[in-house]
Amino acid sequence: MTKKEWKRRKRRKIIAVISATLIVLAGLTAIIYLVLGELKKSVGNSVRDDSLYLSVNGVTRTGDKAPLVGIIYVEDSGMRGLTALELRNRFERADIVNPLSKEPIEKGAHYAIGTDGVCIEMIPLTEKAPGGDDRIIITYSPGEDGTLTKDEEKALDDLISELMDEYSIREENVIRG
């Protein structure tokens, strides 16, 4: 092998190594973007974090296993102008008084949606919410004027649509209380 052929072969090896490295980096970058995109798409504005689940206290979360889901029940929390985290924290305190009925809140909900348009899962769907045997219960906190914000309305519609698809729930089984 001549010196010229040897240099050519060495250059080809270097080019092959650099090309393979660039292809691997491009593939890894694509995978990272796909994963981040899927996470963003699946989570959106919702927060699914085990640390945000309500404590099992027998009042707002019983820990009882849920039967098959058949109904989505959407209800006003009775509390105005709260973000999802504020609403979740109010439910965490079982002794909190509902401002509308002046009685303690004695039921929790699977999801809380606040005026900020964020959705927090408070009770896992493998458990039933108090007062909801075969229901997924979604509670929301309308603005001070009693209406839903645009962000809250979008988060509610997105969540309902996602749950309907996931559990094959028909439109007539979505109840707005």
Secondary structure as a PSIPRED ss2 file (coil, helix, strand):
# PSIPRED VFORMAT (PSIPRED V4.0)

   1 M C   1.000  0.000  0.000
   2 T C   1.000  0.000  0.000
   3 K H   0.000  1.000  0.000
   4 K H   0.000  1.000  0.000
   5 E H   0.000  1.000  0.000
   6 W H   0.000  1.000  0.000
   7 K H   0.000  1.000  0.000
   8 R H   0.000  1.000  0.000
   9 R H   0.000  1.000  0.000
  10 K H   0.000  1.000  0.000
  11 R H   0.000  1.000  0.000
  12 R H   0.000  1.000  0.000
  13 K H   0.000  1.000  0.000
  14 I H   0.000  1.000  0.000
  15 I H   0.000  1.000  0.000
  16 A H   0.000  1.000  0.000
  17 V H   0.000  1.000  0.000
  18 I H   0.000  1.000  0.000
  19 S H   0.000  1.000  0.000
  20 A H   0.000  1.000  0.000
  21 T H   0.000  1.000  0.000
  22 L H   0.000  1.000  0.000
  23 I H   0.000  1.000  0.000
  24 V H   0.000  1.000  0.000
  25 L H   0.000  1.000  0.000
  26 A H   0.000  1.000  0.000
  27 G H   0.000  1.000  0.000
  28 L H   0.000  1.000  0.000
  29 T H   0.000  1.000  0.000
  30 A H   0.000  1.000  0.000
  31 I H   0.000  1.000  0.000
  32 I H   0.000  1.000  0.000
  33 Y H   0.000  1.000  0.000
  34 L H   0.000  1.000  0.000
  35 V H   0.000  1.000  0.000
  36 L H   0.000  1.000  0.000
  37 G H   0.000  1.000  0.000
  38 E H   0.000  1.000  0.000
  39 L H   0.000  1.000  0.000
  40 K H   0.000  1.000  0.000
  41 K H   0.000  1.000  0.000
  42 S H   0.000  1.000  0.000
  43 V H   0.000  1.000  0.000
  44 G C   1.000  0.000  0.000
  45 N C   1.000  0.000  0.000
  46 S E   0.000  0.000  1.000
  47 V E   0.000  0.000  1.000
  48 R C   1.000  0.000  0.000
  49 D C   1.000  0.000  0.000
  50 D H   0.000  1.000  0.000
  51 S H   0.000  1.000  0.000
  52 L H   0.000  1.000  0.000
  53 Y C   1.000  0.000  0.000
  54 L C   1.000  0.000  0.000
  55 S C   1.000  0.000  0.000
  56 V C   1.000  0.000  0.000
  57 N C   1.000  0.000  0.000
  58 G C   1.000  0.000  0.000
  59 V C   1.000  0.000  0.000
  60 T C   1.000  0.000  0.000
  61 R C   1.000  0.000  0.000
  62 T C   1.000  0.000  0.000
  63 G C   1.000  0.000  0.000
  64 D C   1.000  0.000  0.000
  65 K E   0.000  0.000  1.000
  66 A C   1.000  0.000  0.000
  67 P C   1.000  0.000  0.000
  68 L C   1.000  0.000  0.000
  69 V C   1.000  0.000  0.000
  70 G C   1.000  0.000  0.000
  71 I E   0.000  0.000  1.000
  72 I E   0.000  0.000  1.000
  73 Y E   0.000  0.000  1.000
  74 V E   0.000  0.000  1.000
  75 E E   0.000  0.000  1.000
  76 D E   0.000  0.000  1.000
  77 S C   1.000  0.000  0.000
  78 G C   1.000  0.000  0.000
  79 M C   1.000  0.000  0.000
  80 R C   1.000  0.000  0.000
  81 G C   1.000  0.000  0.000
  82 L C   1.000  0.000  0.000
  83 T C   1.000  0.000  0.000
  84 A H   0.000  1.000  0.000
  85 L H   0.000  1.000  0.000
  86 E H   0.000  1.000  0.000
  87 L H   0.000  1.000  0.000
  88 R H   0.000  1.000  0.000
  89 N H   0.000  1.000  0.000
  90 R H   0.000  1.000  0.000
  91 F H   0.000  1.000  0.000
  92 E H   0.000  1.000  0.000
  93 R C   1.000  0.000  0.000
  94 A C   1.000  0.000  0.000
  95 D C   1.000  0.000  0.000
  96 I C   1.000  0.000  0.000
  97 V E   0.000  0.000  1.000
  98 N C   1.000  0.000  0.000
  99 P C   1.000  0.000  0.000
 100 L C   1.000  0.000  0.000
 101 S C   1.000  0.000  0.000
 102 K C   1.000  0.000  0.000
 103 E C   1.000  0.000  0.000
 104 P E   0.000  0.000  1.000
 105 I C   1.000  0.000  0.000
 106 E C   1.000  0.000  0.000
 107 K C   1.000  0.000  0.000
 108 G C   1.000  0.000  0.000
 109 A C   1.000  0.000  0.000
 110 H C   1.000  0.000  0.000
 111 Y E   0.000  0.000  1.000
 112 A E   0.000  0.000  1.000
 113 I E   0.000  0.000  1.000
 114 G C   1.000  0.000  0.000
 115 T C   1.000  0.000  0.000
 116 D C   1.000  0.000  0.000
 117 G C   1.000  0.000  0.000
 118 V C   1.000  0.000  0.000
 119 C E   0.000  0.000  1.000
 120 I E   0.000  0.000  1.000
 121 E E   0.000  0.000  1.000
 122 M C   1.000  0.000  0.000
 123 I C   1.000  0.000  0.000
 124 P C   1.000  0.000  0.000
 125 L C   1.000  0.000  0.000
 126 T C   1.000  0.000  0.000
 127 E E   0.000  0.000  1.000
 128 K C   1.000  0.000  0.000
 129 A E   0.000  0.000  1.000
 130 P C   1.000  0.000  0.000
 131 G C   1.000  0.000  0.000
 132 G E   0.000  0.000  1.000
 133 D C   1.000  0.000  0.000
 134 D C   1.000  0.000  0.000
 135 R E   0.000  0.000  1.000
 136 I E   0.000  0.000  1.000
 137 I E   0.000  0.000  1.000
 138 I E   0.000  0.000  1.000
 139 T E   0.000  0.000  1.000
 140 Y E   0.000  0.000  1.000
 141 S C   1.000  0.000  0.000
 142 P C   1.000  0.000  0.000
 143 G C   1.000  0.000  0.000
 144 E C   1.000  0.000  0.000
 145 D C   1.000  0.000  0.000
 146 G C   1.000  0.000  0.000
 147 T C   1.000  0.000  0.000
 148 L C   1.000  0.000  0.000
 149 T C   1.000  0.000  0.000
 150 K H   0.000  1.000  0.000
 151 D H   0.000  1.000  0.000
 152 E H   0.000  1.000  0.000
 153 E H   0.000  1.000  0.000
 154 K H   0.000  1.000  0.000
 155 A H   0.000  1.000  0.000
 156 L H   0.000  1.000  0.000
 157 D H   0.000  1.000  0.000
 158 D H   0.000  1.000  0.000
 159 L H   0.000  1.000  0.000
 160 I H   0.000  1.000  0.000
 161 S H   0.000  1.000  0.000
 162 E H   0.000  1.000  0.000
 163 L H   0.000  1.000  0.000
 164 M H   0.000  1.000  0.000
 165 D H   0.000  1.000  0.000
 166 E H   0.000  1.000  0.000
 167 Y H   0.000  1.000  0.000
 168 S C   1.000  0.000  0.000
 169 I C   1.000  0.000  0.000
 170 R C   1.000  0.000  0.000
 171 E H   0.000  1.000  0.000
 172 E H   0.000  1.000  0.000
 173 N H   0.000  1.000  0.000
 174 V E   0.000  0.000  1.000
 175 I E   0.000  0.000  1.000
 176 R E   0.000  0.000  1.000
 177 G C   1.000  0.000  0.000
